[in-house]
Amino acid sequence: MRGRSLLIRGLILLTVIVFAVRLFYIQIIDEDYKVAAENNVVQKIVQYPFRGLVYDSKDSLVIYNSPVYDLMIVPKEAEIADTTAFCKLLGIEQMELEDRLRKAKGYSSILASKFLEQISDDLFAKLQDQLINYPGFYVLPRTIRSYNTQSLANVVGYVGEVSSSFLNRDTTNYYRSGDYIGIGGIEKSYEDHLRGRRGASYKVVNVQGIIKDDYRDGEYDTLPQSGENIHLTIDLELQQYAEKLMAGKVGSVVAIEPKTGRILALVSAPSYDPQLLSGKNLSKNFPELNKDENKPFLNRPLQARYPPGSMFKTIQGVIAMHEEVVRADEIIITDGSNIGDLAPPGPYNMVKAITKSSNNYFYLIMRRMVQQGLDESPYIDSRIGLEKWREYVMNFGLGRRLGVDLPNEITGNVPSLEWYDRVYGAKRWKYSNIASLSIGQGELLVTPLQMANLGAILANRGYFITPHVVDKIEGWPNPNIKKEILPFDQKLFGPVLKGMEQVVNGGSGIRGYLDSLKLAGKTSTVQNPHGEDHSGFMGFAPLDDPQISIAAYVENAGQGGRAAVSVASLLAEKYVLGKVSRWWLEDYVLEERYLPKNAPRPTIAEN
């Protein structure tokens, strides 16, 4: 009995302590409750901060804030003497009025919430004179995002109201119902910098809801703090030109400054005008954009996966020479019997194999890499070789996230031993099962961003800087970038780059040739089991002083030596030389037709 008595006393004491702590929190610590205790005369007005502005690399304003007004309600104070007149004033039906009142009361009877959001300027002017007749209602100014360009939607993202599901997951306890948050693009990845900090003011109001004075001389007021301004690496003029070239096409273009990792242009096609998702436009336009079969919300440079195709042969060449399974000047005779090939049989060294894109040459040198005779069993030997090869490939940024400062970057795929074990069974596969990897096909998948970064690695002869779209935040540089040095001697890149130069000077990339540009690159005809092959190109310019690396994918456009190299070379010309002189090539890309009869016609070597 004594034990039970002590237990009961303990429970009573614990209950008293809990209530005492809660009462102390409400009365002393939590200002909302302290003020709410006097809510019959005090009104809390949230002051929303200006979101940070966004500029391009040349300090041109890209995103700014436009003022809008929300009609707020404090249900406990709300009085509507004539609901018919009130509905007419707001332009709503009686049923909608009742629904909005019910939602406001469901949120809180003493705290303010949105009754009608982003009202028109005309309604705002009318309310200024009429609100005196409707206690418990007031107008709250805030801002929405506006844009100086129709470009960059997949880079900047958009801003929308926080959802109830997000609020349930929010561990920061920062956001409240009715707040706005970045969704997608830099609006999401740099939300903490852009959002600023809310302020609040407390006002004494009379029974008509008219503000009479500051509550306690503003003792509890806090000023809003504007978000930090952001400067992008994006060259808006170059971005707009790239989007122009990709109009009417499906695919992506990524351009990077090799020495810095600064992304100069990032195009996902098709895209949309970011203004379509600004303010009240969001609820109207989002459903239509979301169900578009061409997926304008898909950020293809970061989220689309393609086989790299022949562009991958540049990686194969460097790895093979590093592993010393082939010398750059070694002649390998191909007879065309190992794998399908558009390059003719015959003798090849590294430069010629890159230039002519010999599938059989790269089939043979990868077999040397994978089967090095380290085990008697060809199955175990292939496992050892593939694991080493895979590690080298991932050094080039494939099969992993590069760490770009945009959300939803995917890894692509460099297949592992475990992957092949699941498909074929452990120790039941060998080189013949994985040979398509040698020419950048099969299970190998990359993103356009990874291919543009590959161009930067080749341009730099063995290193890259984390690709990024934000250059600086309020005057201090982006800290989330680093330099990665690959474990390959710089001299190994020489033969590969020579081959890339010849691809453009007289090979499959001849459409991109311009003597003053000195573009080097590699085309890919990317196999597509669902229809016409995709056109791909990766390269950089100028060869002797790289200023830009580019990857372009144009879906269902056929051979890499056509659409992709044309788009990439025009973009490189625009950036490096400041203007485009090859009007016939631009016309071919924009009009989607062949070159006019009176234009210079290079000899096309398709591959």
C-alpha positions in Angstrom: 0.0 0.0 0.0 2.8 2.4 0.9 4.4 1.8 -2.6 1.1 2.6 -4.3 0.7 5.8 -2.2 4.1 6.9 -3.2 3.4 6.2 -6.8 0.2 8.3 -6.7 1.9 11.2 -5.0 4.7 11.0 -7.6 2.2 11.1 -10.5 0.4 14.1 -8.9 3.8 15.9 -8.4 4.8 15.2 -11.9 1.5 16.5 -13.3 1.9 19.7 -11.2 5.5 20.2 -12.5 4.4 19.7 -16.1 1.6 22.3 -15.8 3.9 24.7 -14.0 6.6 24.4 -16.7 4.0 24.9 -19.4 2.4 27.9 -17.7 5.9 29.4 -17.3 6.6 28.9 -21.0 3.3 30.4 -22.0 3.4 33.4 -19.7 7.1 34.2 -19.6 8.9 32.8 -22.6 6.5 32.5 -25.6 5.7 36.0 -26.8 2.9 34.8 -29.0 0.9 33.6 -26.0 1.8 36.6 -24.0 0.5 38.9 -26.7 -2.4 36.6 -27.5 -3.6 36.9 -23.9 -4.4 40.5 -24.7 -5.6 39.7 -28.3 -8.8 41.6 -27.8 -6.8 44.8 -28.3 -3.5 43.6 -29.8 -2.9 42.5 -33.4 0.3 40.7 -34.6 1.3 41.7 -38.1 4.0 39.5 -39.7 6.4 41.4 -41.8 7.8 39.3 -44.6 11.3 40.0 -45.8 12.4 40.8 -49.4 13.8 37.6 -51.0 17.4 38.0 -52.2 17.9 39.3 -55.7 19.6 37.2 -58.4 22.0 38.5 -61.0 23.8 36.9 -63.9 27.6 36.7 -64.4 27.6 40.2 -65.9 25.6 41.7 -63.0 22.4 41.9 -65.0 19.3 41.6 -62.8 17.6 38.3 -63.4 15.1 37.9 -60.5 13.5 40.7 -58.5 10.5 41.1 -56.2 7.2 42.6 -57.1 4.7 43.9 -54.4 1.4 42.1 -53.8 -1.1 42.2 -51.0 -2.8 39.5 -49.0 -6.1 40.1 -47.1 -5.6 38.7 -43.6 -8.1 37.7 -41.0 -8.1 37.2 -37.2 -11.2 35.1 -36.8 -11.9 36.0 -33.1 -12.0 39.7 -34.1 -13.8 39.3 -37.4 -17.2 40.9 -37.8 -19.1 41.0 -41.1 -22.4 42.9 -40.7 -23.4 42.5 -44.3 -22.1 39.3 -45.9 -23.7 40.2 -49.3 -21.9 43.5 -49.5 -18.6 41.9 -48.3 -18.9 39.2 -51.0 -19.6 41.8 -53.7 -16.6 43.8 -52.5 -14.2 40.8 -52.7 -15.9 39.3 -55.8 -16.6 35.9 -54.2 -19.7 33.8 -53.6 -21.3 33.2 -50.3 -20.3 29.6 -50.2 -16.6 30.6 -50.8 -16.9 33.1 -48.0 -18.1 30.5 -45.6 -15.4 28.1 -46.7 -12.6 30.6 -46.2 -14.0 31.6 -42.8 -14.1 27.9 -41.8 -10.4 27.4 -42.9 -9.2 30.4 -41.0 -10.9 29.3 -37.8 -9.5 25.8 -38.3 -6.0 27.3 -38.4 -6.4 29.5 -35.3 -9.1 31.7 -33.8 -6.6 34.2 -32.4 -3.8 34.2 -34.9 -3.9 35.9 -38.3 -4.0 33.8 -41.5 -4.5 34.5 -45.2 -8.1 35.0 -46.2 -7.6 36.1 -49.8 -4.1 36.1 -51.3 -2.5 38.4 -53.9 -5.4 40.7 -54.4 -5.5 43.0 -57.4 -4.4 46.6 -57.2 -8.0 47.7 -57.8 -9.3 45.6 -54.9 -6.5 46.8 -52.7 -7.5 50.5 -53.4 -11.2 49.7 -52.6 -10.3 47.9 -49.4 -8.3 50.8 -48.1 -11.6 52.7 -47.5 -13.8 49.8 -46.7 -11.9 47.7 -44.1 -13.0 50.1 -41.3 -16.4 48.4 -41.7 -14.9 44.9 -41.2 -13.1 44.4 -38.0 -10.6 41.6 -37.9 -9.5 42.1 -41.4 -6.4 43.9 -42.6 -4.1 44.0 -45.7 -0.6 42.6 -45.5 2.0 43.6 -48.1 4.4 41.0 -49.4 6.3 40.2 -52.6 6.3 37.6 -55.4 9.2 36.7 -57.8 9.4 38.5 -61.1 11.8 37.9 -64.0 13.7 39.9 -66.5 14.0 37.0 -68.8 12.0 34.1 -70.2 15.1 31.9 -69.9 16.7 29.9 -67.0 13.6 28.3 -65.6 15.4 25.0 -64.8 18.3 26.9 -63.2 16.4 29.3 -61.0 13.4 27.2 -60.0 10.3 28.9 -58.5 8.8 29.9 -55.2 5.5 28.5 -53.8 3.6 28.3 -50.5 4.7 25.6 -48.1 2.5 22.6 -48.0 1.0 21.0 -44.8 3.1 17.9 -45.4 6.3 20.0 -45.5 5.3 21.7 -42.3 4.8 18.3 -40.6 8.4 17.4 -41.7 10.0 20.7 -40.9 12.5 20.2 -38.1 13.7 23.8 -38.2 10.4 25.2 -36.9 11.0 28.2 -39.1 8.2 28.0 -41.5 4.5 28.8 -40.8 1.4 28.2 -42.8 1.2 30.8 -45.6 5.0 31.1 -45.9 6.7 30.8 -49.2 9.7 28.6 -50.0 12.0 27.9 -52.9 11.0 24.9 -55.1 13.6 23.6 -57.5 16.7 25.3 -58.9 18.7 27.8 -56.9 15.5 29.0 -55.1 15.6 25.6 -53.4 19.3 24.9 -53.0 20.0 28.4 -51.7 16.8 28.8 -49.8 18.6 29.6 -46.5 20.4 32.5 -48.1 17.6 33.9 -50.2 14.6 33.7 -47.8 15.8 36.3 -45.3 14.1 36.5 -41.9 10.6 37.4 -40.9 9.8 40.3 -38.7 6.7 41.1 -36.6 5.0 44.1 -35.2 2.2 44.3 -32.6 -0.4 46.9 -32.9 -3.2 48.1 -30.5 -6.5 48.2 -32.3 -9.9 49.3 -31.3 -13.1 47.4 -31.7 -13.5 48.4 -35.3 -10.0 46.9 -36.0 -8.4 50.3 -36.6 -4.8 50.5 -35.5 -4.4 53.0 -32.6 -0.8 52.6 -31.5 2.2 50.3 -31.2 1.9 47.7 -28.5 4.2 48.6 -25.5 6.0 51.1 -27.7 7.2 48.3 -30.0 9.0 46.3 -27.3 8.2 43.0 -29.0 8.6 44.2 -32.6 11.3 42.7 -34.8 12.4 44.0 -38.1 12.5 41.7 -41.2 15.9 40.9 -42.6 16.2 40.8 -46.4 17.7 37.7 -48.1 21.2 37.7 -49.5 21.7 38.6 -53.1 23.1 35.9 -55.4 25.3 36.3 -58.5 25.2 33.4 -61.0 28.0 32.1 -63.2 25.5 32.0 -66.0 26.1 34.3 -69.0 22.5 35.3 -69.7 23.2 36.3 -73.3 24.9 32.9 -74.0 22.1 31.1 -72.2 19.4 32.8 -74.3 21.3 32.0 -77.5 21.6 28.3 -76.4 17.9 28.2 -75.7 17.2 29.7 -79.1 19.3 27.0 -80.8 17.4 24.3 -78.9 14.0 25.7 -79.6 11.7 23.0 -81.0 14.1 20.3 -79.9 14.3 17.9 -77.0 17.6 17.6 -75.2 20.2 19.6 -73.3 23.3 21.8 -73.6 25.8 22.5 -70.8 28.7 24.9 -71.2 31.4 25.2 -68.5 34.5 27.4 -68.1 37.1 24.6 -67.7 39.6 26.5 -65.5 37.0 27.5 -62.9 34.0 25.1 -63.1 31.7 28.0 -63.7 28.6 26.9 -65.6 28.1 29.4 -68.4 24.9 28.0 -69.8 22.6 25.1 -68.8 19.8 24.4 -71.1 17.0 21.8 -70.7 14.7 21.7 -73.7 11.8 22.1 -73.8 11.6 24.5 -70.9 9.1 27.2 -69.8 8.9 30.9 -69.0 9.6 31.2 -65.2 6.9 33.9 -65.0 4.3 31.2 -65.6 4.9 29.9 -62.0 5.1 33.3 -60.3 2.5 34.2 -57.7 -1.1 33.2 -58.6 0.1 31.9 -61.9 1.6 28.8 -60.1 -1.8 27.1 -59.3 -3.1 27.9 -62.8 -0.1 26.8 -64.9 1.6 24.1 -62.9 -0.9 21.3 -63.7 -0.6 21.9 -67.4 3.2 22.0 -67.4 3.4 19.0 -65.2 1.3 16.8 -67.5 3.2 17.9 -70.7 4.6 14.8 -72.3 7.9 16.5 -73.1 8.5 17.0 -69.4 9.6 20.7 -69.1 10.1 20.2 -65.4 12.8 17.5 -66.0 16.2 19.2 -65.7 17.8 17.1 -68.4 21.4 18.3 -67.9 21.3 16.8 -64.4 18.5 14.2 -64.6 18.5 12.7 -68.1 20.6 9.6 -68.6 22.1 8.6 -72.0 24.8 6.1 -73.1 27.9 8.3 -73.8 28.6 6.5 -77.0 31.8 7.4 -78.8 32.5 10.4 -76.5 33.5 7.7 -74.0 36.4 6.6 -76.2 38.4 9.6 -74.9 38.3 8.2 -71.4 39.1 4.7 -72.7 42.2 6.0 -74.4 43.6 7.8 -71.3 42.9 4.8 -69.0 44.5 2.2 -71.5 47.7 4.3 -71.8 47.9 4.8 -68.1 47.5 1.0 -67.5 50.2 0.5 -70.2 48.1 -2.0 -72.1 48.7 0.2 -75.2 51.1 2.9 -76.4 49.8 5.9 -78.2 51.9 5.1 -81.3 51.3 1.3 -81.2 49.6 0.1 -84.3 46.7 -2.3 -83.8 45.2 -4.1 -86.8 41.5 -4.4 -86.8 39.5 -6.6 -89.1 36.0 -5.5 -88.1 35.1 -8.9 -86.7 34.7 -8.1 -83.0 32.0 -5.5 -82.8 29.8 -3.5 -85.2 31.7 -0.6 -86.7 31.4 2.3 -89.2 35.2 2.8 -89.2 37.0 0.6 -91.8 39.2 -2.3 -90.9 42.9 -1.6 -90.9 45.8 -0.2 -88.8 45.1 2.2 -86.0 47.1 4.1 -83.4 45.4 6.2 -80.7 45.1 9.4 -82.6 43.6 7.7 -85.7 41.3 5.5 -83.5 39.8 8.7 -81.8 39.6 10.5 -85.2 37.9 7.6 -87.1 36.1 6.4 -83.9 37.1 2.8 -84.5 34.9 0.6 -82.3 37.1 -2.5 -82.9 40.2 -0.7 -81.7 38.6 0.3 -78.4 37.1 -3.2 -78.1 40.6 -4.6 -78.2 42.3 -2.2 -75.9 39.5 -2.6 -73.2 39.9 -6.4 -73.5 43.5 -5.9 -72.7 42.5 -3.8 -69.6 39.9 -6.2 -68.3 41.7 -9.5 -69.1 45.3 -9.0 -67.9 45.9 -12.6 -67.0 45.9 -12.0 -63.2 43.9 -15.2 -62.7 43.6 -18.4 -64.6 39.8 -18.2 -64.7 38.6 -15.7 -67.3 35.6 -15.0 -65.0 37.7 -14.0 -62.0 40.2 -12.3 -64.2 37.4 -10.2 -65.8 36.2 -9.3 -62.3 39.6 -8.0 -61.3 40.0 -6.0 -64.4 36.5 -4.5 -64.5 36.8 -3.3 -60.9 40.0 -1.5 -61.6 38.6 -0.1 -64.8 35.4 1.1 -63.0 37.5 3.0 -60.4 39.4 4.8 -63.2 36.1 5.7 -65.0 34.6 7.1 -61.8 37.7 9.4 -61.4 36.3 11.1 -64.5 33.2 12.0 -62.6 31.0 9.3 -64.0 28.7 7.1 -61.9 28.6 9.6 -59.1 27.2 13.1 -58.4 29.6 15.9 -59.3 28.2 18.1 -56.5 26.6 20.8 -58.6 24.7 23.4 -56.5 21.3 22.5 -58.0 18.9 19.9 -56.6 18.1 16.5 -57.9 21.4 15.7 -59.7 21.6 12.0 -60.5 24.6 9.7 -60.7 24.3 8.0 -64.0 25.6 4.5 -64.0 28.9 2.8 -64.2 27.9 -0.9 -63.7 29.5 -2.7 -60.8 30.5 -6.3 -60.2 27.4 -6.7 -58.1 25.2 -5.5 -61.0 26.6 -8.1 -63.4 26.4 -10.8 -60.7 22.7 -10.1 -60.4 22.2 -10.3 -64.1 24.4 -13.3 -65.0 25.3 -14.9 -61.6 28.5 -14.7 -59.6 31.6 -15.9 -61.6 29.4 -16.5 -64.6 30.3 -13.5 -66.8 33.4 -12.4 -68.6 34.6 -9.7 -71.0 32.4 -10.9 -73.9 29.3 -10.1 -71.7 30.4 -6.5 -71.0 32.2 -5.7 -74.3 29.7 -3.0 -75.2 31.1 -0.8 -72.4 34.3 -0.4 -74.5 32.4 1.9 -76.9 30.3 3.7 -74.4 27.2 1.6 -74.8 25.5 -1.1 -72.8 24.8 -0.4 -69.2 27.0 2.7 -69.1 24.8 5.9 -68.6 25.9 9.5 -68.2 24.3 12.9 -67.7 24.9 15.8 -70.0 26.5 17.7 -67.1 29.0 14.8 -66.6 29.9 15.0 -70.3 30.5 18.8 -70.2 32.6 18.2 -67.2 34.5 15.5 -69.1 35.2 18.2 -71.7 36.6 20.4 -68.9 38.8 17.5 -67.7 40.3 17.0 -71.2 40.7 20.7 -71.7 42.6 21.0 -68.3 44.5 17.8 -69.1 43.6 16.0 -65.9 41.6 18.0 -63.4 38.3 19.7 -62.9 36.6 22.2 -60.5 33.2 21.3 -59.1 30.7 22.6 -61.7 28.5 25.3 -60.1 25.9 27.9 -61.1 26.3 30.4 -58.2 29.5 32.5 -58.3 29.1 34.5 -55.1 26.6 35.3 -52.3 26.5 38.9 -51.1 30.2 39.5 -52.1 31.7 36.3 -50.8 32.6 33.4 -53.1 30.7 30.1 -53.3 32.5 27.9 -50.8 31.0 24.6 -52.1 33.6 24.0 -54.8 36.8 22.0 -54.9 39.5 20.9 -57.3 39.8 17.2 -58.2 43.0 16.0 -59.8 42.8 12.8 -61.7 45.6 10.2 -61.3 46.9 10.4 -64.9 50.0 12.0 -66.3 49.2 15.1 -68.3 51.1 13.7 -71.3 48.6 10.9 -71.7 46.0 13.5 -72.8 48.0 14.7 -75.8 47.2 11.8 -78.2 43.5 12.0 -77.2 43.3 15.7 -77.8 45.1 15.4 -81.1 42.4 12.9 -82.2 39.6 15.2 -80.9 41.2 18.1 -83.0 41.1 15.9 -86.1 37.5 14.9 -85.4 36.4 18.5 -86.0 39.0 19.4 -88.6 38.1 16.6 -91.0 36.2 13.8 -89.2 32.6 13.3 -88.0 32.6 16.7 -86.4 33.5 18.7 -89.5 30.3 20.8 -89.3 31.8 22.4 -86.2 35.0 23.4 -87.9 36.0 27.1 -87.9 39.7 27.8 -88.1 39.6 30.8 -85.8 37.7 28.8 -83.1 39.9 25.7 -82.9 37.2 23.5 -81.5 38.2 20.0 -80.5 35.7 17.3 -79.7 34.1 14.0 -80.1 30.7 13.1 -81.7 28.4 10.3 -80.6 25.5 8.7 -82.3 23.7 7.5 -79.1 21.7 4.4 -79.6 18.0 4.7 -78.7 15.9 1.6 -78.6 12.7 3.7 -78.6 13.2 5.5 -81.9 15.6 7.6 -83.9 19.1 7.7 -82.3 20.2 10.7 -80.3 22.8 13.2 -81.5 25.6 13.9 -79.0 28.8 16.0 -78.9 31.4 16.8 -76.3 34.3 19.2 -76.7 36.1 22.4 -75.9 37.6 25.5 -77.5 40.1 26.9 -78.3 42.4 23.9 -78.2 45.5 25.8 -77.1 43.7 28.0 -74.5 40.4 26.4 -73.5 37.7 28.9 -72.5 34.6 26.8 -72.8 33.7 23.1 -72.7 30.4 22.0 -74.1 28.2 18.9 -74.2 25.1 18.8 -76.3 22.5 16.1 -76.7 19.6 16.5 -79.2 17.2 13.6 -78.8 16.0 11.7 -81.9 18.2 13.8 -84.2 20.3 11.0 -85.5 24.0 11.2 -86.0 26.3 13.1 -83.6 28.0 14.9 -86.5 24.8 16.8 -87.3 22.6 18.5 -84.8 24.7 18.2 -81.6 28.0 19.4 -83.1 26.3 22.2 -84.9 24.6 23.5 -81.7 27.8 23.2 -79.7 30.1 24.8 -82.2 27.8 27.8 -82.7 27.6 28.3 -78.9 31.4 28.1 -78.6 31.8 30.6 -81.4 29.4 33.0 -79.8 31.3 32.8 -76.5 34.9 32.7 -77.7 34.7 35.0 -80.6 31.8 37.2 -79.4 29.7 36.8 -82.5 28.4 34.1 -85.0 29.7 34.3 -88.6 28.4 31.0 -89.9 24.9 32.1 -90.7 24.3 29.1 -92.9 25.0 26.7 -89.9 22.8 28.8 -87.6 20.1 28.8 -90.2 20.4 25.0 -90.5 20.0 24.6 -86.7 17.2 27.1 -86.3 15.2 26.1 -89.3 15.8 22.4 -89.0 16.7 22.0 -92.7 19.8 21.3 -94.7 22.3 23.9 -95.7 21.3 26.3 -98.5 22.8 25.6 -101.9 24.9 28.8 -101.9 26.5 28.1 -98.5 29.9 26.5 -98.1 29.5 22.8 -97.7 32.0 20.7 -95.8 32.5 17.1 -96.5 30.6 15.2 -93.9 32.1 12.0 -92.4 29.2 10.6 -90.4 29.9 8.4 -87.4 
